[in-house]
Each structure stands twice: as structure tokens, then as C-alpha cells.
Amino acid sequence: MSRDLLLLLEPGFTDPAYPGERFICPDGAPIEGLLAGDPARADRLDIRRLPFARPRQAVVEALDADHQSLPVLILGDEQPLPNDAAEVQKLGDKRFVTDTRRILDLLAERHGFFKVH
């Protein structure tokens, strides 16, 4: 059985195109906020924060080289697929979601985080 895997860009990442500056991911920031608000629930899934530079080896290993955009939630098999499983992206036997709002919704549904109002 595998747990859900959440891959995010590490906060404060650097981009060689902007020397000396540090950034956050605008899509990952709301997810980071949700995780920070309930660390005990965050421990129920696997979370990896990755550097900005590509290739992102952890993403390549989890999905493939063509799907390196972050954030991404890769659904584990500890829980049933969501009701809208047909809307979830599929790659081989892996199911994953890249839309930030849907990731937030799934974190609430699958792990008991607060829902977005």
C-alpha cells in the first residue's frame, strides 16, 4: 500500500535567471499554508519539497520527464480513488492531480484538512 505523495517546490527557491533573488511558488503557497496549519495531518502523507531546477529527479522517478510541473499530488492506494476519478490524470498505473484547487480539495477529502470556502 502506498500513501499519497505531494511534490512541491521548496519555499525560498532560486532561479538562475534572477541571481540573488528567492521565490515561492504561487500555486504551492496555499498548499504550504494548509500543511502548516495542521502538521499532524501533514504527517499522514508523503511530502517532498524540490529545487526549482530541472530535471526534477524525484518527479521523473514518480511520474516521468514530461510531467515535472509542480505542485502535484500523486494518489496512493491506501484510500479509494475520488468520485471524480475520471477527471484525475493517469499515467500508467499512477493517478495524479496538478490543479492547486483540486489538490486542496483532495487533501480535505482524503486527509481531513480544512476545506476551502
MDTraj code that builds the backbone (N, CA, C; nanometers):
import mdtraj as md
import numpy as np

residues = "MET SER ARG ASP LEU LEU LEU LEU LEU GLU PRO GLY PHE THR ASP PRO ALA TYR PRO GLY GLU ARG PHE ILE CYS PRO ASP GLY ALA PRO ILE GLU GLY LEU LEU ALA GLY ASP PRO ALA ARG ALA ASP ARG LEU ASP ILE ARG ARG LEU PRO PHE ALA ARG PRO ARG GLN ALA VAL VAL GLU ALA LEU ASP ALA ASP HIS GLN SER LEU PRO VAL LEU ILE LEU GLY ASP GLU GLN PRO LEU PRO ASN ASP ALA ALA GLU VAL GLN LYS LEU GLY ASP LYS ARG PHE VAL THR ASP THR ARG ARG ILE LEU ASP LEU LEU ALA GLU ARG HIS GLY PHE PHE LYS VAL HIS".split()
xyz = np.array([
    [0.0849, -0.1178, 0.0000],
    [0.0000, 0.0000, 0.0000],
    [0.0898, 0.1245, 0.0000],
    [0.0500, 0.2225, -0.0781],
    [0.1282, 0.3456, -0.0854],
    [0.0442, 0.4644, -0.0392],
    [0.1130, 0.5578, 0.0251],
    [0.0478, 0.6803, 0.0711],
    [0.0460, 0.7826, -0.0420],
    [-0.0416, 0.8813, -0.0279],
    [-0.0405, 0.9920, -0.1227],
    [0.0952, 1.0611, -0.1152],
    [0.1445, 1.1054, -0.2300],
    [0.2729, 1.1740, -0.2393],
    [0.2477, 1.3138, -0.2942],
    [0.2874, 1.4138, -0.2173],
    [0.2717, 1.5528, -0.2567],
    [0.4095, 1.6102, -0.2870],
    [0.4281, 1.6571, -0.4104],
    [0.5543, 1.7163, -0.4518],
    [0.5343, 1.8665, -0.4718],
    [0.6176, 1.9442, -0.4042],
    [0.6089, 2.0897, -0.4068],
    [0.7456, 2.1489, -0.4367],
    [0.7473, 2.2723, -0.4859],
    [0.8736, 2.3447, -0.4941],
    [0.9103, 2.3908, -0.3538],
    [1.0396, 2.3802, -0.3198],
    [1.0824, 2.4232, -0.1878],
    [1.0654, 2.5746, -0.1753],
    [1.0118, 2.6210, -0.0608],
    [0.9998, 2.7656, -0.0400],
    [1.1382, 2.8307, -0.0375],
    [1.1475, 2.9484, -0.0954],
    [1.2753, 3.0181, -0.0997],
    [1.3675, 2.9673, -0.2088],
    [1.3099, 2.9040, -0.3128],
    [1.3937, 2.8510, -0.4208],
    [1.4573, 2.9652, -0.5002],
    [1.5639, 2.9326, -0.5697],
    [1.6327, 3.0302, -0.6537],
    [1.6138, 2.9940, -0.8003],
    [1.6267, 3.0942, -0.8846],
    [1.6154, 3.0772, -1.0291],
    [1.7371, 3.1465, -1.0902],
    [1.8208, 3.0731, -1.1633],
    [1.9408, 3.1340, -1.2214],
    [1.9116, 3.2554, -1.3093],
    [1.7914, 3.2670, -1.3601],
    [1.7552, 3.3820, -1.4426],
    [1.7426, 3.5102, -1.3596],
    [1.7335, 3.4949, -1.2267],
    [1.7194, 3.6092, -1.1358],
    [1.8188, 3.5944, -1.0212],
    [1.9478, 3.6183, -1.0484],
    [2.0513, 3.5981, -0.9466],
    [2.0250, 3.6803, -0.8201],
    [2.0475, 3.6152, -0.7059],
    [2.0339, 3.6813, -0.5771],
    [1.8919, 3.6927, -0.5253],
    [1.7933, 3.6491, -0.6010],
    [1.6541, 3.6564, -0.5564],
    [1.6053, 3.5184, -0.5150],
    [1.5086, 3.5181, -0.4243],
    [1.4487, 3.3929, -0.3772],
    [1.2981, 3.4025, -0.3974],
    [1.2355, 3.2874, -0.4191],
    [1.0958, 3.2855, -0.4597],
    [1.0154, 3.1799, -0.3847],
    [0.8829, 3.1978, -0.3911],
    [0.7891, 3.0928, -0.3538],
    [0.7076, 3.0612, -0.4775],
    [0.6492, 2.9447, -0.4801],
    [0.5618, 2.9045, -0.5897],
    [0.4212, 2.9568, -0.5598],
    [0.3626, 3.0364, -0.6495],
    [0.2287, 3.0891, -0.6222],
    [0.1221, 2.9799, -0.6156],
    [0.1456, 2.8680, -0.6827],
    [0.0496, 2.7578, -0.6774],
    [0.0708, 2.6715, -0.5535],
    [0.1935, 2.6628, -0.5069],
    [0.2231, 2.5816, -0.3891],
    [0.1978, 2.6535, -0.2578],
    [0.1978, 2.7882, -0.2587],
    [0.1837, 2.8647, -0.1343],
    [0.0552, 2.8320, -0.0574],
    [-0.0615, 2.8233, -0.1230],
    [-0.1820, 2.7884, -0.0461],
    [-0.1744, 2.6470, 0.0127],
    [-0.1101, 2.5576, -0.0578],
    [-0.0947, 2.4206, -0.0077],
    [-0.0021, 2.4209, 0.1125],
    [0.1089, 2.4956, 0.1031],
    [0.2012, 2.5067, 0.2163],
    [0.1298, 2.5638, 0.3382],
    [0.0440, 2.6630, 0.3172],
    [-0.0314, 2.7212, 0.4276],
    [-0.1219, 2.6196, 0.4942],
    [-0.1899, 2.5399, 0.4138],
    [-0.2777, 2.4364, 0.4681],
    [-0.1974, 2.3339, 0.5484],
    [-0.0838, 2.2905, 0.4947],
    [0.0005, 2.1926, 0.5634],
    [0.0536, 2.2488, 0.6954],
    [0.0939, 2.3754, 0.6951],
    [0.1487, 2.4373, 0.8158],
    [0.0437, 2.4498, 0.9249],
    [-0.0815, 2.4620, 0.8858],
    [-0.1894, 2.4766, 0.9824],
    [-0.2254, 2.3494, 1.0554],
    [-0.1795, 2.2361, 1.0075],
    [-0.2138, 2.1082, 1.0719],
    [-0.1025, 2.0064, 1.0470],
    [0.0119, 2.0230, 1.1150],
    [0.1261, 1.9337, 1.0923],
    [0.0963, 1.7855, 1.1175],
    [0.0071, 1.7565, 1.2107],
    [-0.0252, 1.6155, 1.2392],
    [-0.0905, 1.5499, 1.1180],
    [-0.1781, 1.6224, 1.0520],
    [-0.2409, 1.5662, 0.9312],
    [-0.1393, 1.5576, 0.8174],
    [-0.0498, 1.6552, 0.8096],
    [0.0530, 1.6530, 0.7055],
    [0.1389, 1.5274, 0.7163],
    [0.1544, 1.4757, 0.8378],
    [0.2327, 1.3544, 0.8575],
    [0.1649, 1.2301, 0.7991],
    [0.0400, 1.2419, 0.7588],
    [-0.0342, 1.1279, 0.7033],
    [-0.0053, 1.1033, 0.5560],
    [0.0705, 1.1944, 0.4939],
    [0.1058, 1.1736, 0.3540],
    [0.2540, 1.2012, 0.3370],
    [0.3081, 1.1565, 0.2277],
    [0.4494, 1.1797, 0.1976],
    [0.4599, 1.3134, 0.1248],
    [0.5471, 1.4001, 0.1760],
    [0.5652, 1.5324, 0.1176],
    [0.7123, 1.5512, 0.0856],
    [0.7392, 1.5948, -0.0360],
    [0.8768, 1.6256, -0.0766],
    [0.8791, 1.7645, -0.1360],
    [0.9735, 1.8433, -0.0902],
    [0.9942, 1.9786, -0.1425],
    [1.1203, 1.9767, -0.2276],
    [1.1059, 2.0212, -0.3510],
    [1.2113, 2.0036, -0.4503],
    [1.2677, 2.1365, -0.4988],
    [1.3937, 2.1350, -0.5432],
    [1.4522, 2.2564, -0.6024],
    [1.3818, 2.2920, -0.7332],
    [1.3999, 2.4169, -0.7730],
    [1.3375, 2.4682, -0.8946],
    [1.3980, 2.4067, -1.0216],
    [1.5280, 2.3820, -1.0200],
    [1.5992, 2.3365, -1.1407],
    [1.5438, 2.2047, -1.1932],
    [1.5421, 2.1958, -1.3248],
    [1.5045, 2.0706, -1.3917],
    [1.6292, 2.0066, -1.4480],
    [1.6332, 1.8773, -1.4631],
    [1.5247, 1.7857, -1.4329],
    [1.5058, 1.7692, -1.2817],
    [1.3823, 1.7519, -1.2445],
    [1.3463, 1.7265, -1.1051],
    [1.3379, 1.5756, -1.0890],
    [1.4476, 1.5192, -1.0446],
    [1.4629, 1.3740, -1.0456],
    [1.3513, 1.3023, -0.9700],
    [1.3078, 1.3584, -0.8575],
    [1.2003, 1.2940, -0.7805],
    [1.0708, 1.2870, -0.8601],
    [1.0449, 1.3889, -0.9415],
    [0.9235, 1.3888, -1.0241],
    [0.9395, 1.2909, -1.1393],
    [1.0571, 1.2889, -1.1991],
    [1.0837, 1.1948, -1.3084],
    [1.0648, 1.0519, -1.2585],
    [1.1147, 1.0225, -1.1387],
    [1.1010, 0.8873, -1.0825],
    [0.9558, 0.8549, -1.0488],
    [0.8829, 0.9540, -0.9988],
    [0.7440, 0.9300, -0.9589],
    [0.6488, 0.9254, -1.0779],
    [0.6742, 1.0078, -1.1799],
    [0.5885, 1.0131, -1.2982],
    [0.6723, 0.9892, -1.4224],
    [0.7275, 1.0954, -1.4796],
    [0.8200, 1.0851, -1.5922],
    [0.8737, 1.2242, -1.6252],
    [0.9611, 1.2326, -1.7226],
    [1.0273, 1.3596, -1.7560],
    [0.9318, 1.4615, -1.8178],
    [0.8200, 1.4171, -1.8699],
    [0.7252, 1.5083, -1.9340],
    [0.6248, 1.5695, -1.8371],
    [0.6280, 1.5279, -1.7121],
    [0.5310, 1.5759, -1.6133],
    [0.6039, 1.6292, -1.4904],
    [0.6816, 1.7374, -1.5088],
    [0.7620, 1.7915, -1.3991],
    [0.7045, 1.9177, -1.3369],
    [0.5886, 1.9614, -1.3820],
    [0.5279, 2.0804, -1.3233],
    [0.4850, 2.0511, -1.1801],
    [0.5010, 2.1519, -1.0949],
    [0.4640, 2.1386, -0.9548],
    [0.3698, 2.2520, -0.9183],
    [0.2821, 2.2273, -0.8207],
    [0.2700, 2.1111, -0.7348],
    [0.1995, 1.9965, -0.8060],
    [0.2192, 1.8776, -0.7508],
    [0.1483, 1.7595, -0.7983],
    [0.1188, 1.6689, -0.6791],
    [-0.0025, 1.6159, -0.6759],
    [-0.0424, 1.5174, -0.5761],
    [-0.0596, 1.3852, -0.6485],
    [0.0229, 1.2883, -0.6133],
    [0.0137, 1.1540, -0.6716],
    [-0.0628, 1.0682, -0.5716],
    [-0.1746, 1.0150, -0.6166],
    [-0.2627, 0.9418, -0.5268],
    [-0.2079, 0.8030, -0.4969],
    [-0.1986, 0.7738, -0.3695],
    [-0.1581, 0.6399, -0.3272],
    [-0.2780, 0.5466, -0.3299],
    [-0.2534, 0.4216, -0.2926],
    [-0.3625, 0.3239, -0.2960],
    [-0.4152, 0.2889, -0.1565],
    [-0.3780, 0.3670, -0.0542],
    [-0.4309, 0.3433, 0.0802],
    [-0.5783, 0.3801, 0.0902],
    [-0.6244, 0.4654, 0.0009],
    [-0.7629, 0.5110, 0.0020],
    [-0.8222, 0.4917, -0.1361],
    [-0.9540, 0.4804, -0.1428],
    [-1.0161, 0.4671, -0.2746],
    [-0.9970, 0.5927, -0.3586],
    [-1.0074, 0.5768, -0.4880],
    [-0.9993, 0.6914, -0.5790],
    [-1.1159, 0.7854, -0.5518],
    [-1.0960, 0.9140, -0.5757],
    [-1.2063, 1.0087, -0.5562],
    [-1.3200, 0.9814, -0.6543],
    [-1.4377, 1.0348, -0.6213],
    [-1.5556, 1.0132, -0.7057],
    [-1.5357, 1.0625, -0.8484],
    [-1.4527, 1.1648, -0.8654],
    [-1.4294, 1.2184, -0.9993],
    [-1.3018, 1.1588, -1.0605],
    [-1.2764, 1.0336, -1.0337],
    [-1.1527, 0.9689, -1.0795],
    [-1.1322, 0.9820, -1.2298],
    [-1.2390, 0.9922, -1.3044],
    [-1.2256, 1.0089, -1.4495],
    [-1.1595, 1.1424, -1.4832],
    [-1.1685, 1.2394, -1.3923],
    [-1.1097, 1.3715, -1.4133],
    [-0.9645, 1.3774, -1.3657],
    [-0.9198, 1.2768, -1.2947],
    [-0.7835, 1.2715, -1.2427],
    [-0.6922, 1.2235, -1.3547],
    [-0.5764, 1.2869, -1.3677],
    [-0.4826, 1.2470, -1.4727],
    [-0.4279, 1.1071, -1.4428],
    [-0.3974, 1.0361, -1.5478],
    [-0.3479, 0.8999, -1.5323],
    [-0.2241, 0.8829, -1.6189],
    [-0.1250, 0.8174, -1.5615],
    [-0.0028, 0.7853, -1.6334],
    [0.0361, 0.6444, -1.5914],
    [0.0167, 0.5483, -1.6816],
    [0.0375, 0.4083, -1.6436],
    [-0.0611, 0.3726, -1.5341],
    [-0.0112, 0.3226, -1.4220],
    [-0.0992, 0.2883, -1.3107],
    [-0.1065, 0.3989, -1.2060],
    [-0.0463, 0.5133, -1.2353],
    [-0.0453, 0.6249, -1.1397],
    [-0.1552, 0.7243, -1.1720],
    [-0.2186, 0.7735, -1.0663],
    [-0.3197, 0.8784, -1.0778],
    [-0.2657, 1.0017, -1.0084],
    [-0.2812, 1.1186, -1.0720],
    [-0.2245, 1.2389, -1.0131],
    [-0.3059, 1.3619, -1.0500],
    [-0.2858, 1.4680, -0.9700],
    [-0.3583, 1.5928, -0.9855],
    [-0.2574, 1.7069, -0.9803],
    [-0.2706, 1.8035, -1.0726],
    [-0.1797, 1.9174, -1.0751],
    [-0.2508, 2.0503, -1.0474],
    [-0.3814, 2.0513, -1.0453],
    [-0.4571, 2.1730, -1.0202],
    [-0.4574, 2.2033, -0.8702],
    [-0.4109, 2.3228, -0.8331],
    [-0.3972, 2.3579, -0.6914],
    [-0.5293, 2.3458, -0.6166],
    [-0.6360, 2.3978, -0.6714],
    [-0.7657, 2.3912, -0.6016],
    [-0.8088, 2.2466, -0.5811],
    [-0.7883, 2.1633, -0.6812],
    [-0.8285, 2.0224, -0.6670],
    [-0.7382, 1.9523, -0.5649],
    [-0.6100, 1.9871, -0.5607],
    [-0.5210, 1.9296, -0.4602],
    [-0.5710, 1.9673, -0.3209],
    [-0.6064, 2.0945, -0.3000],
    [-0.6587, 2.1372, -0.1702],
    [-0.7860, 2.0604, -0.1350],
    [-0.8749, 2.0437, -0.2318],
    [-0.9983, 1.9678, -0.2082],
    [-0.9675, 1.8230, -0.1700],
    [-0.8733, 1.7618, -0.2405],
    [-0.8395, 1.6221, -0.2113],
    [-0.7698, 1.6073, -0.0760],
    [-0.6909, 1.7057, -0.0360],
    [-0.6292, 1.7000, 0.0967],
    [-0.7376, 1.7035, 0.2046],
    [-0.8425, 1.7794, 0.1816],
    [-0.9554, 1.7817, 0.2756],
    [-1.0299, 1.6482, 0.2734],
    [-1.0626, 1.5999, 0.1548],
    [-1.1403, 1.4762, 0.1418],
    [-1.0645, 1.3539, 0.1922],
    [-0.9386, 1.3431, 0.1568],
    [-0.8622, 1.2214, 0.1846],
    [-0.7876, 1.2236, 0.3176],
    [-0.7612, 1.3449, 0.3700],
    [-0.6768, 1.3537, 0.4895],
    [-0.7359, 1.4386, 0.6007],
    [-0.8532, 1.4941, 0.5801],
    [-0.9217, 1.5665, 0.6865],
    [-0.8763, 1.7094, 0.7100],
    [-0.8012, 1.7670, 0.6159],
    [-0.7650, 1.9077, 0.6296],
    [-0.8903, 1.9948, 0.6172],
    [-0.8780, 2.1203, 0.6600],
    [-0.9891, 2.2137, 0.6421],
    [-1.0199, 2.2282, 0.4941],
    [-1.1491, 2.2494, 0.4654],
    [-1.1923, 2.2731, 0.3280],
    [-1.1734, 2.4194, 0.2923],
    [-1.1557, 2.4460, 0.1634],
    [-1.1509, 2.5824, 0.1129],
    [-1.2936, 2.6312, 0.1006],
    [-1.3212, 2.7497, 0.1501],
    [-1.4575, 2.8057, 0.1483],
    [-1.4836, 2.8732, 0.0149],
])
top = md.Topology()
chain = top.add_chain()
for i, resn in enumerate(residues, 1):
    res = top.add_residue(resn, chain, resSeq=i)
    for name in ("N", "CA", "C"):
        top.add_atom(name, md.element.get_by_symbol(name[0]), res)
traj = md.Trajectory(xyz[None], top)
